[in-house]
Amino acid sequence: MTKIVFMGTPAFSVPILESLIEAGYDVAAVVTQPDRPVGRKKIITPTPVKEAALKHDLLVLQPEKISGSPEMEKIKELAPDLLITAAFGQFLPEKLLQVPKLGAINVHASLLPKYRGGAPVHYAIMEGEAETGVTIMEMIKKMDAGGIFSQQKIAITKQDDVGTMFEKLSRVGKELLLETLPKIISGELKPLPQNEEEATFSPNISREQEAIDWEKTAEEVDNQVRGMHPWPVAFTTYEGARWKIFHTTPVEETTSAKPGTITARTKKALHIACGKGTVLAIEELQPAGKAKQTIQAFLNGSGQTIEEGQQVG
């Protein structure tokens, strides 16, 4: 039986881990990020992968930093045949990649070589891609640059956000991994090199990237909002106070108003002028110090004084 050490952290990784268990692979250990404070009350919370692993009575390792850690030594002791990662969240040292007999493979949420890095789903949506996918790849020292074993495409709709795409990609990823794994183990499938000239990158989202630039078109801003929902969440400002923006829709109308101008106030939306005369409807937001709410609730409450012609951003 093939002995596997699995490394993953968020909800995206859980179906992939559970599919390995259900398929009968020997998961000798699960490596995930340490428990972290979550929410306003900063409650120390285990990762979704840790919770799943404990349900199956698996050994859980949680290094603050994997390189040179006691947990890395434990992995060496386990002498796995394969290391499988899926959104683990740490860079793996070359010494660790050399431990498993059959190598280390990664379930990456993009169609490599596009969107290497830590936020491939965010960038695919923000860039307005019509499709993305999952790549099963070999891991080498250079991040997300190893050879490709298999890929599966999936469409991105205008209703999708990071949350919905992670759910879809997780399902695709687990199926693709189970289909690909036996061929890797048998040696039947060899990785194909990536085309370095086509490589693009998706580093973690910065605070500056979260700010909405109303000079962009309504479609581009909507892509940004969906590409940052449910985290880290795009924002704008109104009279110096921050608004987190959760849901928007481009409106089929044009305006000559300056980008960032409130052009209409309806029961269900605030219309904001964007670049090239386009208009975007804000439908759900979270004003500073308040709960997330619909525009209707906001305009009936703390947003009662908002009027057409005022500026955001």
C-alpha positions in Angstrom: 0.0 0.0 0.0 1.3 3.4 -1.0 2.2 5.5 2.1 1.3 9.2 1.8 2.0 12.3 3.9 -0.7 14.9 3.1 -0.1 18.6 3.5 -3.0 21.1 3.3 -4.8 23.8 5.3 -8.1 25.3 4.1 -11.5 23.8 3.2 -10.3 23.4 -0.4 -7.9 20.7 0.8 -10.4 18.6 2.9 -12.3 16.7 0.0 -8.9 15.9 -1.5 -7.6 14.4 1.8 -10.8 12.5 2.4 -10.8 11.1 -1.1 -7.4 9.6 -0.5 -8.6 8.0 2.7 -11.7 6.7 1.0 -9.7 5.3 -1.8 -7.7 3.2 0.7 -4.3 5.0 0.6 -2.2 4.8 3.7 -2.2 8.4 5.0 0.6 8.2 7.5 0.4 11.8 8.6 -1.4 15.1 7.9 0.7 18.4 8.0 -1.3 21.6 8.3 -0.8 25.2 9.6 -0.9 25.9 13.4 -4.2 26.8 15.0 -4.8 30.5 14.6 -7.0 33.2 16.2 -10.1 33.7 14.1 -12.9 36.4 14.0 -13.4 39.5 16.1 -13.1 37.5 19.3 -9.8 36.0 18.2 -10.9 32.4 19.1 -8.0 30.0 18.6 -9.3 27.7 15.8 -7.9 24.6 14.1 -7.6 24.5 10.3 -10.3 22.6 8.4 -7.7 20.0 7.4 -6.8 19.4 11.0 -10.5 18.9 12.0 -10.9 16.4 9.1 -7.7 14.5 10.0 -8.7 14.2 13.7 -12.1 12.7 12.6 -10.2 10.0 10.9 -7.7 9.5 13.9 -4.8 10.5 11.7 -1.4 11.9 13.0 -1.5 15.7 12.7 1.7 17.8 12.5 1.5 21.6 12.7 4.9 23.3 12.2 5.0 27.1 12.4 7.7 26.7 9.7 8.3 23.3 8.2 12.0 23.9 7.2 14.3 22.4 9.8 11.5 21.7 12.2 10.9 18.6 14.4 7.8 17.9 12.2 10.1 17.7 9.2 12.2 15.1 11.0 9.1 13.2 11.8 8.2 13.1 8.1 11.6 11.7 7.3 11.1 9.0 10.0 7.8 8.0 8.4 9.6 7.4 5.1 6.5 8.1 2.9 6.3 6.9 -0.7 4.6 10.2 -1.7 4.1 13.7 -0.4 0.9 15.3 -1.6 0.1 18.9 -1.0 -3.0 21.0 -1.7 -2.9 24.6 -0.5 -0.6 23.9 2.4 0.5 27.5 2.7 4.2 27.2 3.3 7.2 26.9 1.0 8.7 23.3 1.1 12.5 23.0 1.4 14.3 20.9 -1.2 15.5 18.5 1.5 11.8 17.6 2.3 11.0 17.2 -1.4 13.7 14.6 -1.6 12.3 12.4 1.2 9.5 10.5 -0.5 10.5 7.6 -2.8 8.1 8.6 -5.5 8.5 12.3 -5.1 6.2 15.1 -4.1 3.1 16.2 -6.0 0.9 19.3 -5.7 -2.8 19.8 -6.5 -2.7 23.4 -7.8 -5.8 25.5 -8.4 -4.9 26.9 -11.8 -4.0 25.8 -15.4 -0.3 26.0 -15.0 1.9 27.7 -16.1 -0.7 30.5 -15.6 -1.1 31.8 -12.1 1.8 30.3 -10.1 1.7 31.3 -6.5 -0.5 31.5 -3.5 -3.7 33.2 -4.9 -4.4 31.6 -8.3 -8.2 31.6 -7.9 -8.4 35.2 -6.9 -6.3 36.3 -9.9 -8.2 34.2 -12.4 -11.4 35.9 -11.4 -9.9 39.4 -11.0 -8.4 39.1 -14.5 -11.7 38.2 -16.0 -10.8 34.7 -17.1 -13.6 32.6 -18.6 -12.0 29.4 -17.3 -9.5 28.1 -14.9 -8.8 24.6 -13.6 -6.7 22.2 -11.6 -3.1 21.0 -12.3 -1.5 17.9 -10.8 2.2 18.6 -10.9 5.5 17.4 -9.6 7.1 19.7 -6.9 10.6 21.0 -7.4 12.6 23.7 -5.6 11.1 26.5 -7.7 7.5 27.3 -6.7 4.8 25.8 -8.9 7.3 25.3 -11.7 7.5 21.5 -11.8 6.3 19.2 -14.6 2.6 18.6 -15.3 1.0 15.2 -14.8 -2.6 16.2 -15.6 -5.0 19.1 -15.9 -8.7 19.7 -15.9 -10.5 22.9 -17.1 -13.5 24.4 -15.4 -15.6 27.5 -16.5 -15.8 30.7 -14.4 -19.2 32.3 -14.6 -20.1 35.9 -13.8 -21.9 34.7 -10.6 -18.8 32.9 -9.3 -16.5 34.2 -6.6 -13.5 32.8 -4.8 -15.7 30.8 -2.5 -17.8 29.1 -5.2 -14.7 28.4 -7.3 -12.8 26.9 -4.5 -15.7 24.5 -3.9 -15.8 23.5 -7.6 -12.1 23.2 -8.0 -11.8 21.1 -4.8 -14.3 18.6 -6.3 -12.4 18.6 -9.7 -9.1 18.3 -7.9 -10.0 15.3 -5.8 -11.3 13.4 -8.9 -8.3 14.4 -11.0 -5.9 13.3 -8.3 -7.6 9.9 -7.9 -7.5 9.4 -11.6 -3.9 10.5 -12.0 -2.3 8.9 -8.8 -2.2 5.2 -9.9 -0.4 6.2 -13.1 2.2 8.2 -11.2 2.7 5.3 -8.7 3.1 2.8 -11.5 5.5 5.0 -13.4 3.1 5.0 -16.4 2.7 8.8 -16.4 5.7 11.1 -16.7 5.5 14.9 -16.1 5.6 17.2 -19.0 7.7 20.4 -18.6 5.9 23.7 -18.3 6.4 26.4 -20.9 8.3 29.1 -18.9 7.5 31.8 -21.5 3.8 31.4 -20.6 4.2 31.6 -16.8 2.2 34.2 -14.9 2.1 34.8 -11.2 -0.5 35.2 -8.4 1.2 36.4 -5.3 -0.9 36.8 -2.1 -3.2 39.8 -2.3 -1.8 43.1 -0.8 -3.8 45.6 1.1 -3.3 48.1 -1.7 -4.9 45.7 -4.2 -8.0 45.5 -2.0 -8.8 49.2 -2.6 -11.3 49.7 -5.5 -10.1 52.0 -8.3 -13.3 53.5 -9.7 -11.4 54.6 -12.8 -11.7 50.9 -13.9 -14.8 49.8 -15.8 -17.8 48.4 -13.9 -16.9 44.9 -15.2 -13.4 45.2 -13.9 -14.5 46.4 -10.5 -17.1 43.6 -10.3 -14.3 41.1 -11.2 -12.3 42.6 -8.3 -15.1 42.3 -5.8 -15.9 38.7 -6.8 -12.1 37.9 -6.9 -11.8 39.0 -3.3 -15.0 37.4 -1.9 -15.3 36.0 0.7 -11.7 37.0 1.5 -9.9 39.3 1.7 -12.8 41.6 0.5 -12.5 44.7 -1.7 -13.2 48.1 -0.1 -13.8 51.7 -0.9 -14.2 54.7 1.3 -17.0 57.2 2.0 -16.2 60.5 3.9 -13.0 58.8 5.2 -14.7 55.7 6.5 -14.1 52.3 5.0 -16.8 50.3 3.2 -16.1 46.6 2.6 -17.9 45.7 -0.7 -19.3 42.1 -0.8 -21.7 42.1 -3.8 -22.0 44.2 -7.0 -23.5 44.0 -10.4 -22.6 45.9 -13.6 -25.6 48.0 -14.7 -26.6 48.4 -18.4 -26.6 52.1 -18.4 -24.0 54.8 -19.1 -23.1 58.0 -17.3 -21.0 61.1 -17.9 -20.4 61.5 -14.1 -16.8 61.4 -12.7 -15.8 57.8 -11.6 -16.7 57.3 -7.9 -19.8 59.4 -8.1 -23.1 58.0 -6.7 -25.4 58.3 -9.7 -28.5 56.7 -8.3 -29.9 55.5 -5.0 -32.6 52.7 -5.3 -34.2 50.4 -2.8 -31.8 47.6 -3.6 -28.6 49.3 -4.8 -26.3 52.3 -4.9 -25.2 53.0 -8.5 -21.6 54.2 -8.8 -20.0 55.7 -11.9 -17.0 53.8 -13.1 -14.4 54.2 -15.9 -15.5 54.6 -19.6 -18.9 55.8 -18.5 -19.9 52.4 -17.1 -22.0 52.0 -13.9 -21.8 49.5 -11.1 -24.5 48.6 -8.5 -23.4 48.0 -5.0 -25.8 45.5 -3.4 -24.2 44.4 -0.2 -21.6 46.1 2.0 -20.2 46.4 5.5 -19.6 50.0 6.7 -16.8 50.5 9.3 -17.9 49.3 12.7 -21.1 47.8 11.4 -22.3 44.3 10.4 -22.4 43.2 6.8 -25.8 44.2 5.3 -27.8 44.7 2.2 -27.9 48.2 0.6 -31.6 48.3 1.5 -30.9 47.8 5.2 -28.0 50.2 5.0 -30.0 53.0 3.3 -32.8 52.6 5.9 -30.3 52.8 8.7 -26.8 54.5 8.9 -26.8 55.4 5.2 -30.0 57.5 5.2 -28.1 60.7 4.5 -26.4 59.4 1.3 -27.4 61.2 -1.8 -26.8 61.2 -5.5 -23.8 63.2 -6.5 -21.7 62.3 -3.5 -18.3 60.6 -4.0 -16.9 57.3 -2.8 -13.2 56.3 -2.9 
